[in-house]
Amino acid sequence: MLVGTVMRKIKSRTWKKQRYFKLQDDCMTIWYKSKKAGNATSTFSVSDVEAVREGHQSEVLLSIADEFPPERCFTLVFRSRRGNLDLVAESAEEAQSWIRGMRKLIENLENMGEREKLDQWIGDWFRKADKNNDGRMNFREVRDLLKMMNVDMNEHHAHRLFTMADKSQSGTLEDDEFVLFYKMLTQREDVLRVFQEYSGDGQKLSQNDLEDFLREEQLEGSDTQQHAKQLIERYEPSDTAKLLNAMTFDGFLMYLGSTEGSIFNPRRRGVYQDMSQPLCHYFISSSHNTYLMEDQLRGQSSVEGYIRALNRGCRCVEVDCWDGANGEPIVYHGHTLTSKILFKDVVSAVGKYAFKVSEYPVILSIENHCGVEQQRVMAQHLNHILGDKLLKSTLDGKAPIRLPSPEDLKGKILVKAKKIGGLEESFNGTAEDSLTGEFSDEDEMAEIEEDNLHRESVLRRVKKSKQRLSKELSDCVVYCKSVHFSSFKHSRIHSKFYEVASFTESKARKQLRETAFTEIVRFASAALMFFPSSPRAWFLWHEKRSKRFPPERLTSLLFPFLSVALNFQTAGEGMDLNDGLFSQNGHCGYVLKPSFMREAEKRFDPEIPQKLDGYKPVTLSIQVISGQQLPKVNIKEDSIVDPLVRVEIHGVPMDNAKQETRYIENNGFNPVWYDTLRFTIHAPGLAVVRFVVEDYDKTSKNDFVGQYTLPFSCMQQGYRHIHLLSRDGTVIPPSSLFVHIRIAGLE
């Protein structure tokens, strides 16, 4: 890898170009160039690569499988929504060198300690600033570096720091001198103030000092003595301080920047909830139009959508099936210009990736538009490809009286689709023996008609039809029979526990106008419900006409109560909330609902949380202290971020609120606020907290800088760092916020 290798970069059957790939000396950067493009080069960081797939494990490489053997092929899968890099090496040996090498580099990165990560980050900045690659940095390069790092510093002060760091008096900074320069640049006065408040001598924290800090500020009540010892052993870089059972400022800073010092309670990261309750007692991470990679009307369909959703912990994926050529069912967004993929390829991807991230069940939600013959082909693929993973009968072979639990269904894939008859009929001898069945189907179709360049209208028509259903496909459905949703009143009287209702945004608005919230919550406590929420074009018509339930109110009302199926390919607030909610409980895709939403007799009304038994509102006080190394959002070289922080509470209507700090002019490197924001939260068990950093602009909309979202129940109190995520939900090291959190009960 360090010597370099010529490989083919593959984009399609017709686009196959040779590129020269080489691992840079930092063992962190891959450099590559075209053999014919002169000096044009590109690079990417090993930290951008999420996984390495060996062989024909992408649609692109499968398309050229007849041309290149699998042992020469591999795929680099990037984080966020960046496209994969498909490569073909000249030999199997070269391919293995890169596959093993990349996996080892990724593993090394994942196992890095906080100190190593910081050293790596400093090294990256040094290489960026060293324009002439001589291993030294002159003052001009330092000035350019400060702009890249979002620092607006007057030249006199910058030169003073440069001179202080230049111990060799050579007029340039070498490696160690640059580290010193960086430390002076990043001196954390905010953390030093806290450190000195608890330090007996101003130089170190004794074990007793650290115990006081953990007890009084971090509000740790249990065994602070043992925890203090562990923190010193884990984060203190000085062996001398360790012998004294003490923590220096560097160790204190390392602890506060670690996972233990973050805002997210580490005890809530693993699976900690009861997983033995019925499926309907959980929020389920669900994807809508999973096969689409981008645009809902003209975008590309890809099995990659399923792989990415499942790797993000999604447990319910959608498959829109239509009759295809050569007797093979296809998947695409019907009545649109989106591309098409084979149903069997989707099933293969789901079977392979269903349990890579979570061992809990996956629901395959099938929208069936196929004729009987291709339905039989679908059933064959499900049985043949998924094998024992496919749930084909009730767990104990007996007629059930309620839904099984995620624990019961570990490692199983459930099909959610139309079914002939009911589950009981399989056990009482009344099941139909015919090879097909018939059911009514309400097929909603939308056509988009562009009147002119400035206006589009959406026409909607409803067509009632009878659709034939093959017995083979029907038999694949056990606990998740899809049913038409009429109303909550009708469902309460007639629905069975294994019947699953899904409804559109327009129907959701109608039900919210006609139905008490207590009825919605009551029904969701006994049966699965899915609400597809997407930015599809035909929703615009409803949004413009709706007065009582604009889109943001609809989402806030339904988000805490149903399993909301989101477009995983669309970044934004909706996905931030989804990722935040499911970041707890081992990221397993299942989150247990609060007890008042699992017990129908509670009759919880989210619009009046004060009526809830055991109602205990709390106050949340967040002091936003400072920010660290915020990313640039404007590509202009002289542009510096003017950051502000907005804190949002999402939950029941009474809790939805937003507050923000003032903006700090021209400082994205180490802005300081000390602004305090206060909120009252009436239903803490349903609240999700979102931190958003924006670049203030007085003439136009603020630019997004970073965000972090988590359940209120997972917040740690005290002095905490918030490690920011990009718009795509990936980490932006080492960008963070430093805050102080206090939660108190209302008197």
C-alpha positions in Angstrom: 0.0 0.0 0.0 2.9 2.4 0.8 4.6 1.5 -2.5 1.4 2.1 -4.5 -0.8 0.0 -6.8 -2.6 0.4 -10.2 -6.2 -0.7 -9.9 -9.4 -0.2 -12.0 -12.0 2.1 -10.6 -15.4 0.8 -11.7 -18.6 3.0 -12.0 -20.6 0.8 -14.4 -20.2 -1.9 -17.0 -18.9 0.8 -19.5 -16.9 3.0 -17.1 -13.7 1.3 -16.0 -10.7 3.5 -15.6 -7.2 2.8 -14.3 -6.1 4.7 -11.2 -2.9 4.7 -9.2 -3.6 4.3 -5.5 -1.1 4.9 -2.7 -1.2 5.0 1.1 0.6 8.1 2.3 3.3 8.0 4.9 0.9 9.2 7.6 -0.9 5.8 7.2 -4.1 7.8 7.3 -4.6 9.1 3.8 -5.1 7.3 0.5 -3.9 9.3 -2.5 -4.9 8.4 -6.1 -4.5 9.8 -9.6 -5.5 9.1 -13.1 -2.8 7.7 -15.4 -4.0 10.1 -18.1 -5.1 13.2 -16.2 -1.8 14.8 -15.8 -1.3 16.1 -12.3 -5.0 15.8 -11.2 -5.1 13.9 -7.9 -7.5 13.1 -5.2 -7.3 11.9 -1.6 -9.5 10.5 1.1 -8.9 9.7 4.7 -9.0 6.2 6.1 -11.3 7.6 8.8 -13.9 8.2 6.1 -14.1 4.5 5.3 -16.7 2.5 7.3 -16.1 -1.0 5.9 -14.4 -3.0 3.2 -16.5 -5.6 1.3 -14.7 -8.4 -0.4 -15.7 -9.8 -3.8 -18.8 -8.9 -5.8 -20.7 -7.2 -3.0 -22.0 -4.2 -4.7 -24.4 -3.7 -7.6 -21.6 -2.3 -9.8 -19.3 -5.2 -9.2 -22.1 -7.7 -9.7 -22.7 -6.1 -13.1 -19.2 -7.0 -14.2 -18.9 -10.3 -12.5 -18.5 -12.1 -15.8 -15.5 -9.9 -16.6 -13.5 -9.9 -13.3 -13.3 -12.7 -10.7 -14.5 -12.0 -7.2 -11.1 -12.5 -5.6 -9.8 -9.4 -7.5 -12.7 -7.2 -6.5 -13.5 -5.2 -3.4 -15.6 -2.2 -2.3 -14.7 0.6 0.0 -17.9 1.8 1.8 -17.7 5.4 3.0 -19.5 6.9 6.0 -22.5 9.2 5.6 -24.1 9.4 2.1 -20.9 9.4 0.0 -21.0 6.8 -2.8 -19.0 3.6 -2.6 -15.6 3.1 -4.3 -15.6 -0.1 -6.4 -12.1 -1.4 -7.3 -10.5 -4.3 -9.2 -6.9 -5.2 -8.5 -4.5 -6.7 -11.1 -4.2 -9.9 -9.0 -5.9 -11.6 -6.1 -2.8 -11.1 -4.0 -2.9 -7.3 -4.5 -6.6 -7.2 -3.7 -5.9 -9.1 -0.5 -3.1 -6.7 0.5 -5.5 -3.8 0.2 -8.4 -5.5 1.8 -6.4 -6.7 4.9 -4.5 -3.4 5.0 -7.6 -1.2 5.0 -9.3 -3.4 7.6 -6.3 -3.2 9.9 -6.0 0.6 9.5 -9.8 1.0 10.3 -9.3 -1.3 13.3 -6.4 0.8 14.5 -8.4 4.0 14.2 -11.3 2.5 16.2 -9.0 1.4 19.0 -7.2 4.7 19.3 -7.2 6.4 22.7 -8.2 10.0 23.2 -4.5 11.1 23.3 -3.7 9.3 20.1 -6.8 10.7 18.3 -5.7 14.2 19.3 -2.1 13.6 18.1 -3.5 12.3 14.8 -5.7 15.4 14.4 -2.8 17.7 15.2 -0.7 15.8 12.6 -3.4 16.3 10.0 -3.4 20.0 10.5 0.4 20.1 10.3 0.3 18.3 6.9 -2.4 20.6 5.6 -0.5 23.7 6.6 2.9 22.5 5.3 2.3 23.6 1.7 5.8 23.0 0.4 6.1 19.6 2.2 9.4 20.3 3.8 8.4 19.1 7.3 8.5 22.7 8.6 6.0 25.6 8.9 6.9 29.2 8.3 4.9 32.1 9.6 3.0 32.5 6.4 1.9 28.9 6.5 0.8 29.5 10.1 -1.4 32.4 9.1 -3.1 30.3 6.4 -3.5 27.5 9.0 -5.4 29.8 11.4 -7.9 30.7 8.6 -8.4 27.0 7.9 -9.0 26.3 11.6 -11.7 29.0 11.8 -9.4 31.4 13.9 -9.6 35.1 13.4 -6.4 36.3 15.2 -4.6 39.5 14.7 -1.1 39.1 13.2 0.8 40.5 16.2 -0.7 37.9 18.6 -0.2 35.1 16.0 3.4 36.0 15.6 3.9 36.1 19.3 2.6 32.5 19.7 4.8 31.5 16.7 7.9 33.0 18.3 7.2 31.4 21.7 6.8 28.0 20.0 9.9 28.4 17.9 12.3 27.0 20.5 15.1 26.4 17.9 14.8 30.0 16.8 14.9 28.8 13.2 12.0 30.9 12.0 10.0 27.7 11.3 8.1 25.2 13.4 9.0 21.5 13.3 6.8 18.7 14.7 7.3 19.2 18.5 7.2 22.9 18.1 4.0 22.8 16.2 2.4 20.6 19.0 3.5 23.4 21.5 2.0 26.0 19.2 -1.3 24.0 19.0 -1.4 23.7 22.8 -1.0 27.4 23.3 -3.6 28.0 20.7 -6.1 25.6 22.3 -5.6 26.5 26.0 -8.9 25.7 27.6 -9.4 28.5 30.1 -13.0 27.3 30.6 -11.9 23.9 31.8 -8.9 25.3 33.7 -11.4 27.4 35.8 -13.3 24.3 36.8 -10.0 22.4 37.5 -8.7 25.1 39.8 -12.0 25.5 41.6 -11.6 21.9 42.9 -7.8 21.6 43.0 -6.2 22.0 46.5 -3.0 23.4 45.2 -4.0 24.7 41.7 -1.6 22.1 40.1 -3.4 18.8 40.4 -6.5 17.1 41.6 -5.9 14.7 44.5 -8.2 11.7 44.6 -10.3 13.4 47.3 -10.5 16.5 45.0 -11.6 14.4 42.1 -14.2 12.6 44.3 -15.6 16.0 45.4 -15.9 17.0 41.7 -17.7 13.8 40.7 -20.1 14.0 43.7 -20.9 17.8 43.6 -20.7 18.6 39.9 -21.2 15.4 38.0 -23.8 14.2 40.6 -22.4 10.7 40.8 -23.8 9.2 44.0 -22.4 5.7 44.0 -18.9 4.7 44.9 -17.1 7.9 43.7 -13.9 6.7 45.4 -13.6 3.7 43.1 -14.6 5.7 40.0 -12.0 8.4 40.8 -9.3 5.8 40.9 -10.5 4.3 37.6 -10.5 7.8 35.9 -6.9 8.5 37.1 -5.7 5.1 35.8 -7.6 5.5 32.5 -6.9 9.2 31.6 -3.9 10.5 33.5 -0.9 10.7 31.1 1.7 11.3 33.9 3.1 8.2 35.6 4.3 10.4 38.5 0.8 11.8 39.1 -0.6 8.2 39.0 1.8 7.2 41.7 0.4 10.0 43.8 -3.2 9.0 43.0 -3.7 12.4 41.4 -4.9 13.9 38.1 -3.2 16.7 36.3 -4.9 19.3 34.1 -4.1 17.3 31.0 -5.7 14.2 32.5 -8.7 16.2 33.6 -9.1 17.5 30.1 -8.8 14.0 28.6 -11.5 12.7 31.0 -13.9 15.5 30.1 -13.3 14.9 26.4 -13.8 11.1 26.6 -17.0 9.0 26.3 -17.4 9.1 30.1 -17.2 12.9 30.1 -19.7 13.2 27.3 -23.4 14.3 27.7 -24.6 10.8 26.8 -24.8 8.4 29.8 -22.6 5.4 28.9 -24.8 3.1 30.9 -27.6 3.7 28.4 -25.4 2.9 25.3 -25.7 -0.9 25.6 -29.0 -2.8 25.6 -30.4 -2.0 29.1 -34.2 -2.2 28.5 -36.5 -5.1 29.0 -36.7 -6.8 25.6 -39.3 -9.4 26.6 -42.5 -7.4 26.0 -44.7 -7.5 22.9 -43.4 -5.8 19.8 -46.1 -3.2 20.0 -44.7 -1.9 23.3 -41.6 -0.6 21.4 -40.7 2.3 19.1 -39.2 0.6 16.1 -36.7 2.2 13.8 -38.4 2.2 10.4 -37.5 3.2 6.9 -39.8 4.4 4.1 -38.9 3.8 0.5 -35.8 2.1 1.6 -34.7 1.3 -1.9 -34.3 4.9 -2.9 -30.9 6.6 -2.6 -32.0 10.1 -3.3 -34.9 11.8 -5.1 -38.4 10.2 -4.6 -39.5 10.8 -8.2 -36.5 10.4 -10.4 -33.8 8.9 -8.1 -31.8 5.7 -8.2 -33.1 2.6 -6.6 -30.4 0.4 -5.0 -29.9 -2.5 -2.6 -27.3 -0.2 -1.0 -30.3 1.7 0.5 -31.2 -1.5 2.5 -27.6 -2.1 3.5 -27.1 1.4 4.8 -30.5 1.5 6.6 -29.8 -1.9 8.3 -26.3 -0.8 9.3 -27.8 2.2 11.0 -30.0 0.0 13.2 -33.2 0.2 11.1 -35.5 -2.8 11.9 -38.3 -2.2 9.4 -37.6 -1.8 5.7 -40.0 -1.2 2.9 -40.1 -3.1 -0.4 -42.4 -1.9 -3.2 -42.9 -4.9 -5.5 -44.1 -4.8 -9.2 -44.2 -7.3 -12.0 -40.9 -7.4 -13.9 -39.4 -8.8 -17.1 -38.5 -12.5 -17.4 -40.8 -13.5 -14.6 -38.7 -11.7 -12.0 -40.4 -9.2 -9.6 -38.8 -5.8 -9.4 -38.6 -3.1 -6.7 -39.1 0.6 -7.5 -41.3 3.6 -6.6 -44.3 2.9 -8.8 -45.7 5.5 -11.2 -42.4 7.5 -11.1 -39.2 7.6 -13.1 -37.0 6.0 -10.4 -34.8 3.1 -11.5 -35.6 -0.6 -10.9 -33.9 -3.4 -9.0 -34.6 -7.1 -8.6 -36.6 -8.3 -5.6 -34.3 -11.3 -5.2 -31.3 -8.9 -4.8 -33.1 -6.9 -2.1 -33.9 -10.1 -0.2 -30.3 -11.3 -0.5 -29.0 -7.9 0.9 -31.5 -8.0 3.8 -30.6 -11.6 4.6 -26.9 -10.8 4.7 -27.0 -7.5 6.6 -30.1 -7.9 8.8 -28.2 -8.8 12.0 -24.8 -7.2 11.5 -25.6 -4.3 13.9 -28.6 -5.7 15.9 -29.7 -9.2 16.7 -33.3 -8.2 17.1 -36.0 -9.0 14.5 -36.2 -7.2 11.1 -39.7 -6.5 9.5 -39.8 -6.7 5.7 -42.7 -4.5 4.8 -43.9 -5.5 1.4 -46.1 -3.3 -0.8 -47.4 -6.0 -3.2 -48.4 -4.8 -6.7 -47.5 -8.1 -8.4 -49.7 -10.6 -10.2 -50.2 -14.1 -8.7 -47.4 -15.7 -10.7 -44.7 -13.3 -9.6 -46.0 -13.4 -6.1 -45.2 -17.1 -6.1 -41.7 -16.2 -7.3 -41.4 -13.7 -4.4 -42.4 -16.4 -2.0 -39.8 -18.8 -3.5 -37.1 -16.1 -3.1 -38.0 -15.4 0.5 -37.9 -19.1 1.5 -34.9 -20.0 -0.5 -32.7 -17.0 0.2 -33.6 -16.4 3.8 -34.0 -20.0 4.9 -34.3 -20.4 8.7 -34.1 -16.6 9.2 -37.6 -16.3 7.7 -40.3 -16.7 10.4 -42.8 -19.1 8.8 -45.0 -20.1 11.7 -45.8 -19.0 15.3 -43.0 -19.6 17.7 -44.4 -22.4 19.7 -46.7 -23.8 17.0 -49.8 -22.7 19.0 -52.4 -20.1 18.5 -50.9 -16.9 20.1 -52.9 -14.4 22.1 -50.4 -11.5 21.7 -47.4 -10.4 19.7 -44.1 -12.0 20.6 -41.2 -9.9 22.0 -38.0 -8.8 20.3 -36.1 -11.2 22.6 -38.3 -14.1 21.3 -37.7 -13.1 17.7 -33.9 -12.7 17.8 -32.3 -13.5 14.4 -35.7 -13.7 12.7 -37.1 -11.8 9.6 -40.8 -11.1 9.6 -42.8 -10.4 6.5 -45.4 -7.6 6.8 -47.9 -8.0 3.9 -51.4 -8.9 2.9 -52.6 -12.3 4.1 -55.5 -14.6 3.2 -57.7 -15.0 6.2 -56.5 -14.6 9.8 -53.8 -16.2 12.0 -56.4 -18.1 14.0 -57.7 -20.0 11.0 -54.3 -21.7 10.7 -55.0 -23.4 14.0 -58.8 -24.1 13.9 -58.9 -25.9 10.6 -60.8 -23.2 8.7 -57.9 -22.0 6.5 -58.5 -22.0 2.8 -56.9 -24.7 0.7 -57.1 -22.8 -2.5 -53.9 -21.6 -4.2 -55.1 -18.0 -4.3 -57.2 -15.6 -2.3 -58.9 -12.3 -3.0 -59.0 -9.1 -1.0 -60.0 -5.5 -1.4 -57.2 -3.1 -1.8 -57.2 0.7 -1.7 -54.6 1.8 -4.1 -53.6 5.4 -3.8 -51.8 6.9 -6.7 -50.4 10.3 -7.3 -49.7 12.1 -10.5 -47.6 15.2 -10.7 -48.5 17.7 -13.3 -46.3 20.7 -13.9 -48.5 23.7 -15.0 -45.5 25.9 -15.5 -42.0 26.5 -14.1 -43.2 28.2 -11.0 -46.1 26.1 -9.9 -47.0 22.4 -9.6 -50.3 20.8 -8.6 -50.8 17.3 -7.2 -53.8 15.3 -8.3 -54.9 12.4 -6.2 -57.4 9.7 -7.1 -58.4 6.6 -5.2 -59.1 3.4 -7.1 -60.8 0.4 -5.3 -60.0 -2.9 -6.8 -59.8 -6.6 -6.1 -56.4 -8.1 -6.0 -55.5 -11.8 -6.2 -53.0 -13.1 -3.6 -51.0 -16.3 -3.9 -51.2 -18.7 -1.0 -47.4 -19.1 -1.0 -46.8 -15.4 -0.4 -49.7 -15.3 2.1 -48.1 -18.1 4.1 -44.9 -16.1 4.6 -46.9 -13.6 6.7 -47.3 -14.6 10.4 -47.5 -11.8 13.0 -47.7 -8.8 10.6 -50.8 -8.9 8.4 -51.2 -5.6 6.6 -54.7 -4.2 6.8 -56.5 -1.2 5.5 -56.9 1.5 8.1 -60.4 3.0 8.4 -60.4 4.7 11.8 -59.2 4.2 15.3 -62.8 3.5 16.5 -63.2 0.8 13.9 -59.8 -0.7 14.6 -60.5 -0.7 18.4 -63.6 -2.9 17.8 -62.5 -5.1 14.9 -58.7 -5.3 14.7 -56.6 -8.3 15.8 -53.3 -8.0 17.6 -51.4 -9.4 14.5 -52.9 -6.8 12.1 -50.6 -3.9 11.2 -52.0 -0.6 10.2 -50.0 1.9 8.1 -51.4 5.2 7.0 -50.3 8.2 4.9 -49.7 11.7 6.1 -53.0 12.9 4.7 -54.9 10.2 6.5 -52.9 11.1 9.7 -54.1 14.7 9.5 -57.7 13.5 9.1 -57.5 11.2 12.1 -55.9 13.9 14.2 -58.9 16.1 13.5 -61.4 13.5 14.3 -59.8 11.3 17.0 -58.8 12.0 20.6 -55.1 11.4 21.2 -56.0 9.0 24.0 -57.5 6.7 21.4 -54.4 6.8 19.2 -52.1 6.0 22.2 -54.5 3.3 23.4 -54.6 1.6 20.0 -50.8 1.8 19.6 -50.3 0.0 23.0 -51.9 -3.1 21.6 -51.0 -3.2 17.9 -48.2 -2.2 15.6 -48.7 1.1 13.7 -46.5 2.7 11.0 -46.6 6.2 9.8 -44.7 6.9 6.6 -43.2 10.4 6.8 -41.4 11.6 3.7 -40.8 14.8 1.7 -42.5 13.4 -1.4 -43.9 16.0 -3.8 -47.5 15.1 -3.3 -47.4 16.0 0.4 -46.8 19.7 -0.6 -50.5 20.1 -1.6 -51.7 19.0 1.8 -49.2 21.1 3.7 -50.3 24.2 1.9 -54.0 23.6 2.7 -53.6 22.4 6.3 -54.3 25.0 9.0 -54.5 23.0 12.2 -51.7 20.5 11.4 -48.8 22.0 9.5 -46.1 19.5 8.8 -43.9 20.3 11.8 -46.8 20.1 14.2 -48.0 16.8 12.6 -44.5 15.3 13.1 -44.2 16.6 16.7 -47.6 15.1 17.5 -47.0 11.7 16.0 -43.3 11.2 16.5 -43.5 10.0 20.1 -46.4 7.7 19.6 -46.0 5.7 16.4 -43.2 4.0 14.6 -42.5 6.7 12.1 -41.0 5.4 8.8 -38.5 7.9 7.6 -36.5 8.4 4.4 -33.1 7.3 5.7 -31.5 8.8 2.6 -32.7 12.3 3.5 -30.6 14.2 6.0 -32.2 16.7 8.3 -34.2 17.2 11.5 -36.4 14.1 11.1 -33.4 11.8 10.8 -31.6 13.6 13.6 -34.5 12.9 15.9 -34.7 9.3 14.7 -31.0 8.7 15.2 -31.1 10.4 18.6 -34.1 8.4 19.9 -32.5 5.1 18.8 -28.9 5.9 19.9 -29.8 4.3 23.2 -30.4 0.7 24.1 -27.5 -0.7 22.1 -28.6 1.1 18.9 -30.6 -2.1 18.4 -33.6 -0.4 16.7 -36.1 -1.1 19.5 -36.8 1.4 22.3 -39.3 0.5 25.0 -42.2 2.9 25.3 -42.9 4.6 28.7 -45.2 2.5 30.9 -48.1 5.0 30.4 -48.0 4.2 26.7 -47.9 0.4 27.1 -51.0 0.2 29.4 -54.3 0.9 27.6 -56.1 1.8 30.8 -53.8 4.7 31.5 -55.5 6.7 28.6 -52.5 9.1 28.3 -53.3 12.3 26.4 -50.1 14.0 25.1 -51.9 17.3 24.9 -52.6 17.3 28.6 -49.6 15.5 30.3 -50.6 17.1 33.6 -53.4 14.5 33.9 -51.0 11.6 33.9 -50.7 9.5 37.1 -47.4 10.3 38.7 -47.0 13.5 36.7 -43.5 14.9 37.5 -42.4 17.8 35.3 -38.7 18.9 35.5 -36.6 21.9 34.7 -33.7 21.5 32.4 -30.9 24.1 32.7 -28.2 24.1 30.1 -25.3 26.5 30.3 -23.6 26.6 26.9 -20.0 27.4 27.9 -17.8 27.1 24.8 -17.2 25.4 21.4 -14.1 23.7 20.1 -12.7 23.5 16.5 -16.0 24.0 14.7 -15.8 23.1 11.0 -15.8 25.7 8.3 -19.0 25.9 6.3 -18.0 28.5 3.7 -15.3 27.5 1.2 -14.1 31.1 0.9 -10.6 31.2 2.4 -11.2 34.3 4.5 -14.6 33.2 5.8 -14.7 32.6 9.6 -17.8 31.1 11.3 -20.0 33.3 13.6 -21.4 30.5 15.7 -24.6 30.3 17.8 -26.1 27.3 19.6 -29.8 26.4 19.5 -31.2 23.9 21.9 -34.5 22.2 20.8 -36.8 20.1 22.9 -39.0 17.6 20.9 -41.8 15.6 22.6 -45.4 16.2 23.6 -46.8 19.5 22.3 -46.3 21.4 25.6 -42.6 20.5 25.6 -41.7 21.5 22.1 -39.5 24.6 22.5 -36.4 26.2 21.1 -33.9 28.7 22.6 -30.5 29.9 21.4 -27.4 31.7 22.5 -26.1 34.9 21.1 -23.7 34.5 18.2 -19.9 35.0 18.6 -18.3 37.0 15.8 -15.4 35.5 13.7 -14.5 32.6 16.0 -15.3 29.0 15.1 -12.1 27.7 16.8 -12.8 28.4 20.5 -15.9 30.5 20.9 -17.0 31.2 24.5 -20.7 32.0 25.5 -21.5 31.1 29.1 -25.2 31.6 28.1 -27.8 29.7 30.1 -31.0 28.3 28.5 -33.9 26.9 30.6 -36.8 24.6 29.7 -39.7 23.0 31.5 -40.4 19.4 30.4 -43.7 17.9 31.3 -43.2 14.4 29.8 -39.5 13.6 30.3 -39.9 10.0 29.1 -40.8 11.2 25.6 -38.5 14.2 25.2 -35.6 14.3 22.8 -33.0 17.1 23.0 -31.3 18.5 19.9 -28.3 20.8 20.0 -27.7 22.7 16.7 -24.7 24.9 15.9 -25.2 27.4 13.1 -23.2 30.1 11.4 -25.1 33.3 12.0 -25.9 35.4 8.9 -27.8 38.7 9.3 -28.8 38.9 5.6 -29.9 35.3 4.9 -30.6 31.9 6.5 -28.0 30.7 8.9 -25.7 27.9 7.7 -25.7 24.5 9.4 -22.4 23.7 11.2 -23.2 20.6 13.3 -25.7 18.9 15.6 -26.1 16.3 18.3 -29.4 14.7 19.4 -30.2 12.4 22.3 -33.1 11.2 24.5 -33.6 13.4 27.5 -33.5 10.3 29.7 -29.9 9.6 28.5 -28.4 13.0 29.5 -25.7 13.1 32.1 -25.6 16.1 34.5 -22.6 18.3 35.3 -19.8 19.5 33.0 -20.0 17.6 29.7 -18.8 17.7 26.2 -21.1 17.3 23.2 -19.3 15.7 20.2 -20.9 17.2 17.2 -22.2 15.3 14.1 -22.4 16.4 10.5 -25.7 16.8 8.6 -25.3 13.1 7.6 -25.0 12.0 11.2 -21.3 11.3 11.1 -18.7 12.4 13.7 -16.8 15.7 13.0 -13.7 15.2 15.2 -12.7 17.1 17.3 -15.6 19.5 17.0 -17.5 19.8 20.3 -19.5 22.0 22.7 -18.7 22.3 26.4 -21.8 22.6 28.6 -23.1 22.4 32.1 -26.3 20.4 32.7 -28.7 20.6 35.6 -32.1 18.8 35.9 -34.4 19.5 38.8 -38.0 18.6 39.8 -40.5 21.4 39.7 -41.8 22.5 43.2 
